[in-house]
């Protein structure tokens, strides 16, 4: 396969899919701030306001039909790296990402960063976590492709602790947990993840996996972070063991109509269960690879709630 790496004197070109999403938009901005040429792939039905904002920021907009192989390949030509920040269910994470991967290979792009921003799903068995199963399935395709790949694993987005993830319970000043309160867990903000991904996209020497965590805390550490951030003492609330959480997940799934929701309540519970289990703990961490990144702590996130 012919490589089209540019020399140091040339401006690197990064192609990004999923830039109209929160993470993808931040990756795009970080790449632009670093002086890269950014080519954003959008669908004709993409949000016009978000597309206009990306264009005003300096990105080049390419409206493409992801099912048109020739069109998608042309959009990837001349790029140093293709970054996927796509979000969705099997159709997107396996289907659309595979079309993007095939186009990157056909265009001779040397590197590909998939939408794997999560806990270490490579350590989890199939059937454990629906959304991470999609990433495991795509990983099998990616590992067979003639392209250098780098997955960036970041634990849980720390931003979710401000309300979306029911762990830090602000109204009752408690940190909820299941299982062992000593189990360490990885948390990284969306901004830190975006900045690290942008740096990795511009780095031609990245390994297959990079693991990052802006903060590594157990239930006790979360309690201390919440107490520090709010200025009031938080306590711990152990709901039960992981077996109880598994039972709650089964009941929640049974009561939830099968639909197209990417993050139903039971999916969040699966993610929380996996973190509390310790199975997908990230190690070793690669935080020091790009020293310009200032890591944001959980306490800082909670204090801005």
N, C-alpha and C positions, 0 to 999 in steps of 0.2 A: 504494500500500500504506500502510495506516495505521500510523504509528509509535507505540509505546507506551513511549518513553523516560520515565523518571521524573524528577522534579525533584531537585535536589541534596539537598533535605531528606528525601526518601524513601529507604528502604533498597532498593538495587538487588537484583533477583532474578536469579540465574544458574542455568540448568538445565544439568546435566552428565550425560553418558552415559559409562559406562566407569569409574565411580568406585570399583568394587571392585578395579580393577587398581592397580598400584603408583603410576604417574604420576597417574592419576585420583584416587586417594585423597589424594595430596599436594596436588593442585590444590584439591580440596574443602576440605581443612584450611586451606590458605592463604587461600581465599576467606572461610571462617568467621572466621579471624583478622583479616581486613580488615573485618569487620562486615557482610558480604553475607548475604542470605537465599539459601541453596543448596538447590535441589530436585534430588535425585539420582534418576535413572531406573534402575530395576533390573528384571530379568526375574524371574518367579516362581521360577525355578530357581537364582537367584543365591546365592552362599555366604552362609548365614544369619549366621555369625559376623561376616563383613565388613560386612554390611548393618547389623547391630546396632551395630557400632563407629561406623559413619558416623552413625547416628541418635543415639547417645550424644554424639558430637562436636557435634551441633547441626544436622545436615542433616535436611531433610524428605524422607522416602522415598516415592517414587511407583513402585509395581509396575505395569509396563505390558507389553502385548503390542506389540512394535514393528511387527507386521504389521496392527495395528488402527489405521487412520489417525485415526479420531475420538478414540480413547483417547489416542494419542500427541500429537495436536494439543492436546487439553485439558490435557495435562501441561506443554505449552510456553506456554500462555496467560499473559500478563502478565509474561513474562521480558524482561530487557534484553539477554540474550545466551544463546545455546546453545553449550556447549562439548562437543566430542567428544574423548574420550580412549580411544576404542574401539581394540582390537587384534585382528587376525585376518587372514584371507585375503580373497579377492574378495567372498565372501558378506557379510562384515562391512564391509570398508573401502569397497566400492562399494555393495553392496545395502542393508545396514542403515543406513549413513550417509545414503544417498539418502532412505530413509524418514524419518529424523530431520530431514534438510534440508527435505523437503516439509512435514513437520509444523510446523517453525519458520516457514516462509513462510506456511502456512495460518493460523497463530496470530498473525501480524503481528509476530513477533520481529524487531527491527531488525538484529541482528548474529549471525554464526555463526563459530565457530572450529573448523576441522576437525582431525582427528587426523593432522597432517602433520609431527610432531616428528621431523625428520631432516636429512640433508644437502640441498643445494638440488637436488631432483629435477627441477625445471623446466629445468635445464641438461643433463639426461641424455636420450638418445634412448630410445624404446620398445625393449624387448628387452634392455636393459642390466642391469636389476635387477628381479626379479619383484615384490617387495613394494612397491617405489617405483612400478612401473607401475600398481599399483592406485590409488595416490594421484594419479598423473597422470590416470588415467581419471576419478576422482571430481572432480578439479579442473575438468575440462571441464564437468561437470554443475553444479558450484558457481558457476562463472563466468557461467553462463547464468541463474542463479536471481535473482529480485528481492530480494536481501538483501545487506547489506554483509558481506564475508568478510575474515577475517585469518588467514593461515597463519603459524605460528611455527616457524621453521627453526632448529635448534640443533646441527647437526652430529651427532657421535656422543655417546652418553651416556658421560661420563667414567667412571662407575661400572663399566662393562664392562671397563675396563682392569685391574681387580683380579683377573681370571681368566677371565671368559667370552669376552673377545676375545683371541685368542692373539697379542698384539703385545708386551707386556711379559712376558718369559719369566723369571719369578723364580728357578726352580731353577738356571738356567745363567747368570743375571745378564746377559741380553742383551735388546736391543730389536730385534725382527724387523721387516723392511720389504722391500718390493718397489719396484723402480724408483729414483726419485731421492730421496736422503736429505734434500734441501733443500726438498721439497714441504711446504708448510704445510697443516695440517689443523685442523679445529674440534672442540673437545670441551666439553661442558656437562654438569654433573651433573643428575640427575633432579630434585633439590630446587630447584636454580636455575631449571630449566625450568618447574617447577610454580609457583614464586613469580612468575615473569615472566608466565606464562599467566594467573594469577589477576589480576595488575595489568592486563593487556591486556583481560581480560574486563570489567573495571570501567571501562575507558577508552573512551568513545564516539567517540574521534577516531583510532583506529588505522588505518593504511594496509593495503593488501592483503597485504603481506608484512612480517614483522619477523624480523630475523636476529640471532641471539645466539651467543656463544661464551664460556664461562667461561675458556677457555685456547686459544691458537692456537700449535701446536707442530709442528715437523718431526721427523724421526727423531732428529736430534741433541738437540733440545729434550726429547723423550721420554726419551732416555738420561740427560740431566742431571736431569730431574724424578725418574726412578727412583733414580738415585744419591743424590740429596738425601733422598728419602723413606726409603730403606732404610739409608742410611749406609754403603753399599758401592758400589764402582765398577761400573757397568754398561758393556757394550760394544755395538757395533752388529753385527747379523747380517743381511746382505743375502742373501735366498734366491735372488733372480733378478729379471728384468724383469717388466713387467706381462703380457707374452705368456706367460710361464711360468705366472703365476697364472691367466690365462684357461684354459690347458690343464688345470690342476689342478681348476678349477671344473667344466669339462666332464666330467672323469673322475668327480668326486664326485657330480655330478648323475646320471650314468649308473649309478652304483652304489647310488644312494639310491632306495628304493621310493617311488613316487608316493603321497603321503599327505596328511594334514591338518596336518602340522607347520608352524608359522608361521616358525620359525627353524632350519631344518636347517643343517648345517655349510656347505653350498655357498652358502646365502643370506648367511651372515656373511662368507664370502669375497667375494661380489659387492659387499657394502657396503665391505669393506676395500679391494678393488680400485678402486672408485670414488673413495674418499678419497685413495688413493695417486696416482691419476691427476690430481688437482687440478681436474677438471671441475666438481664440485659445491661448490667452495670458496665460503663465504659472504662476500659483500661487497656493500654496506658493512654493518658491524655496528651494531646498534641497542641496544647494552648500556647506553648512558647515558640511555635514555628514562625508566627508573624508577630514580632514583639511590639508592633505599632498599635495592636488592638488592646484597648483598656477594657478589662472584663467587668461586667456589671453584676453586682451581687443580688441575691434574692431580697435582702433587706432594702436595697436601693429601689428595687422594683415595687415592693410593698409600700414604701414610703411615698411613692408617687401615685398611689391608688386614688 
